[in-house]
Amino acid sequence: DLICVSGDLGAAYMGLQLLEREKNVFAGERDFTPAFEGREYILERQLKPEARKDIIDELAKHHIVPTAMMDISDGLASDIRHIMERSGVGAAIDTERIPAAADADIRTAACAGEDYVLLLTADCADAERLAADFLARFGAPLHPVGRITDGRELEWFENGTLRPLDWHGFTHY
């Protein structure tokens, strides 16, 4: 199966970082000062997260069924592990294919949470149709970021080379 995400990652975290850096100039609900100009998108992702139930409902309505699906609330690095554990599989993520939000580096995109982008897996034979249907219905691409493997480990690749990255998102206690 292919591993895909339904949008960019790291925006909510970057919004939080912006708010933390600029908290002395942020006054009021929607008072975007010049420090925030052009960055409203990442602020919205932090301040008003949106669960993508509309996408889930639309996929179900048209009988477009991924093999696994969840939202990314704890970060790709943590949430892919939930799918792996429940399915008894491993995963290989291609870091250069992770769609990082504006100002986010790849590690932030892989590890930060609260984006509520959908994480899904799809049979390789169905993936092309799923991506085309997704683009037609939502006007946005479905981003393939890796593949399910027979092992039980999460492996990170950069340009085809295995990297010893111990990346994790949020872990619940």
C-alpha positions as CSV (number, residue, x, y, z in Angstrom):
1,D,0.0,0.0,0.0
2,L,1.0,3.6,-0.5
3,I,1.0,6.0,2.4
4,C,-0.6,9.4,1.5
5,V,-1.5,12.7,3.2
6,S,-4.3,15.0,2.2
7,G,-2.4,18.3,2.7
8,D,0.7,20.1,3.9
9,L,2.1,19.4,7.4
10,G,3.6,21.6,10.1
11,A,1.4,24.7,9.6
12,A,-0.3,24.5,13.0
13,Y,3.0,24.2,14.8
14,M,4.5,27.1,12.8
15,G,1.4,29.2,13.7
16,L,2.0,28.3,17.4
17,Q,5.7,29.3,17.1
18,L,4.7,32.6,15.4
19,L,2.3,33.3,18.2
20,E,4.9,32.5,20.9
21,R,7.5,34.8,19.2
22,E,5.1,37.6,18.7
23,K,2.8,37.3,21.7
24,N,3.6,40.8,22.9
25,V,2.2,42.3,19.7
26,F,-0.8,40.0,19.2
27,A,-3.7,41.7,20.8
28,G,-7.3,40.6,20.3
29,E,-9.0,37.9,18.3
30,R,-8.2,38.9,14.8
31,D,-5.7,41.7,15.2
32,F,-3.1,40.5,12.8
33,T,-0.3,43.0,13.2
34,P,2.4,43.5,10.5
35,A,4.4,40.7,12.2
36,F,1.7,38.3,11.1
37,E,1.0,39.8,7.6
38,G,1.1,37.1,5.0
39,R,1.1,34.3,7.6
40,E,-2.6,34.3,8.4
41,Y,-2.8,30.8,6.9
42,I,-0.5,29.2,9.6
43,L,-2.3,31.2,12.3
44,E,-5.6,29.9,11.2
45,R,-4.3,26.3,11.2
46,Q,-3.2,26.8,14.8
47,L,-6.2,28.9,16.1
48,K,-9.0,27.2,14.2
49,P,-8.1,23.6,13.4
50,E,-10.5,21.8,11.1
51,A,-11.1,18.1,11.2
52,R,-11.7,17.0,7.6
53,K,-14.9,15.1,8.2
54,D,-16.1,16.6,4.8
55,I,-13.4,14.6,3.0
56,I,-14.2,11.4,5.0
57,D,-18.0,11.8,4.2
58,E,-17.3,12.4,0.5
59,L,-15.0,9.4,0.2
60,A,-17.6,7.2,1.9
61,K,-20.4,8.6,-0.2
62,H,-18.6,7.6,-3.4
63,H,-17.4,4.3,-2.1
64,I,-13.8,5.4,-2.3
65,V,-12.2,3.3,0.5
66,P,-8.6,3.6,1.6
67,T,-7.2,0.5,3.4
68,A,-6.6,2.7,6.5
69,M,-7.3,6.3,7.4
70,M,-7.0,8.7,10.3
71,D,-6.3,12.3,10.9
72,I,-2.8,13.6,11.8
73,S,-3.2,15.1,15.2
74,D,0.0,13.8,16.9
75,G,2.3,14.2,13.8
76,L,3.0,11.9,10.9
77,A,5.8,10.3,12.8
78,S,3.5,9.2,15.6
79,D,0.3,8.6,13.7
80,I,1.8,6.3,11.1
81,R,2.9,4.2,14.0
82,H,-0.7,3.8,15.1
83,I,-1.6,2.4,11.7
84,M,1.5,0.1,11.8
85,E,0.8,-1.2,15.2
86,R,-2.9,-2.0,14.5
87,S,-2.1,-3.5,11.1
88,G,1.1,-5.4,12.0
89,V,3.1,-3.8,9.3
90,G,6.1,-1.5,8.9
91,A,6.4,1.8,6.9
92,A,9.0,3.5,4.8
93,I,8.6,7.3,4.5
94,D,10.3,9.3,1.8
95,T,11.2,12.6,3.6
96,E,11.6,14.6,0.3
97,R,7.9,13.7,-0.5
98,I,6.5,15.1,2.7
99,P,4.5,18.3,1.9
100,A,5.9,20.8,4.3
101,A,3.8,23.9,5.1
102,A,5.3,27.4,4.6
103,D,8.2,28.0,6.9
104,A,8.2,24.4,8.2
105,D,11.3,22.2,7.7
106,I,10.9,18.5,7.0
107,R,11.4,17.4,10.6
108,T,8.7,19.8,11.8
109,A,6.4,18.6,9.0
110,A,7.0,15.0,10.0
111,C,6.8,15.4,13.8
112,A,4.5,18.4,14.6
113,G,0.8,17.7,15.1
114,E,-2.6,19.4,15.2
115,D,-2.8,19.8,11.4
116,Y,-5.7,17.4,11.1
117,V,-4.6,16.5,7.6
118,L,-5.8,13.0,6.7
119,L,-3.2,10.1,6.7
120,L,-4.3,7.2,4.6
121,T,-3.1,4.0,3.0
122,A,-4.3,2.7,-0.3
123,D,-3.7,-0.4,-2.4
124,C,-1.2,0.5,-5.1
125,A,-3.6,-0.6,-7.7
126,D,-6.3,1.8,-6.4
127,A,-3.9,4.7,-5.5
128,E,-3.9,6.3,-8.9
129,R,-7.8,6.3,-9.1
130,L,-8.0,7.5,-5.5
131,A,-5.6,10.4,-6.2
132,A,-7.5,11.4,-9.3
133,D,-10.8,11.2,-7.5
134,F,-9.4,13.2,-4.6
135,L,-8.1,16.0,-6.9
136,A,-11.4,16.1,-8.8
137,R,-13.6,16.2,-5.7
138,F,-11.5,18.5,-3.4
139,G,-9.3,20.5,-5.8
140,A,-6.2,19.5,-4.0
141,P,-3.6,16.7,-4.5
142,L,-3.3,13.6,-2.4
143,H,0.4,13.4,-1.5
144,P,2.1,10.0,-1.6
145,V,4.8,10.1,1.1
146,G,5.8,6.4,1.4
147,R,4.7,2.8,1.5
148,I,3.7,0.1,3.8
149,T,6.4,-2.6,4.3
150,D,6.4,-6.2,5.5
151,G,8.6,-5.3,8.5
152,R,7.5,-3.8,11.8
153,E,9.8,-0.7,11.7
154,L,9.3,2.8,10.6
155,E,12.1,3.7,8.2
156,W,12.9,7.2,6.9
157,F,14.4,7.6,3.5
158,E,16.0,10.6,1.9
159,N,16.4,10.5,-1.9
160,G,16.3,6.7,-1.8
161,T,18.8,6.3,1.0
162,L,17.8,4.9,4.4
163,R,18.5,7.5,7.2
164,P,18.8,6.6,10.9
165,L,16.2,9.2,12.1
166,D,14.5,8.7,15.4
167,W,11.7,11.1,14.7
168,H,8.5,11.0,16.9
169,G,5.5,13.3,17.2
170,F,3.4,13.7,20.3
171,T,3.2,10.6,22.5
172,H,0.2,10.1,24.8
173,Y,1.0,9.0,28.3
